[in-house]
Amino acid sequence: MNKLTQPVPDDEADFGPELSEAEMGAWIARNRNAINASIVEADLEFAEGKAEPWDIGALLADAEAEFDKSQKG
């Protein structure tokens, strides 16, 4: 198994401590309108044909290229 050359930071280092259920509920309540508007916008874009399905092969190729690049550097 490959060993990491650098430590991987915890999510907490990047995003802060995990929210409690009460804090998460409060955040959702504060942002409910924006969340719903985002969902409606995504649904409209999909219905208008603006959304493109993910190409798993292309995603894997990109990931492989990034991995290869990271191994050379």
KAZIDA-V985857 format. One record per residue. N is the residue number from 1. RES is the residue in three letters. SS is DSSP state (H for helix, E for strand, C for the rest). PSI is psi in radians with two decimals (* if undefined). Layout:
BEGIN
n: [N | N]
res: [RES | RES]
ss: [SS | SS]
psi: [PSI | PSI]
END
This chain:
BEGIN
n: [1 | 2 | 3 | 4 | 5 | 6 | 7 | 8 | 9 | 10 | 11 | 12 | 13 | 14 | 15 | 16 | 17 | 18 | 19 | 20 | 21 | 22 | 23 | 24 | 25 | 26 | 27 | 28 | 29 | 30 | 31 | 32 | 33 | 34 | 35 | 36 | 37 | 38 | 39 | 40 | 41 | 42 | 43 | 44 | 45 | 46 | 47 | 48 | 49 | 50 | 51 | 52 | 53 | 54 | 55 | 56 | 57 | 58 | 59 | 60 | 61 | 62 | 63 | 64 | 65 | 66 | 67 | 68 | 69 | 70 | 71 | 72 | 73]
res: [MET | ASN | LYS | LEU | THR | GLN | PRO | VAL | PRO | ASP | ASP | GLU | ALA | ASP | PHE | GLY | PRO | GLU | LEU | SER | GLU | ALA | GLU | MET | GLY | ALA | TRP | ILE | ALA | ARG | ASN | ARG | ASN | ALA | ILE | ASN | ALA | SER | ILE | VAL | GLU | ALA | ASP | LEU | GLU | PHE | ALA | GLU | GLY | LYS | ALA | GLU | PRO | TRP | ASP | ILE | GLY | ALA | LEU | LEU | ALA | ASP | ALA | GLU | ALA | GLU | PHE | ASP | LYS | SER | GLN | LYS | GLY]
ss: [C | C | C | C | C | C | C | C | C | C | H | H | H | H | H | C | C | C | C | C | H | H | H | H | H | H | H | H | H | H | H | H | H | H | H | H | H | H | H | H | H | H | H | H | H | H | H | C | C | C | C | C | C | C | C | H | H | H | H | H | H | H | H | H | H | H | H | H | H | H | H | H | C]
psi: [2.41 | 2.44 | 2.51 | 2.46 | -0.37 | 2.57 | 2.58 | 2.15 | 2.59 | 2.71 | -0.60 | -0.58 | -0.60 | -0.65 | -0.03 | 3.12 | 2.63 | 2.45 | 2.54 | 2.96 | -0.67 | -0.73 | -0.70 | -0.74 | -0.71 | -0.71 | -0.79 | -0.73 | -0.74 | -0.53 | 0.18 | -0.79 | -0.75 | -0.68 | -0.84 | -0.70 | -0.67 | -0.71 | -0.76 | -0.76 | -0.76 | -0.73 | -0.74 | -0.76 | -0.70 | -0.78 | -0.55 | -0.02 | 0.26 | -0.33 | 2.42 | 2.34 | 2.61 | 2.42 | 1.75 | -0.69 | -0.76 | -0.69 | -0.76 | -0.68 | -0.73 | -0.76 | -0.72 | -0.73 | -0.76 | -0.72 | -0.82 | -0.72 | -0.71 | -0.46 | -0.43 | -0.46 | *]
END
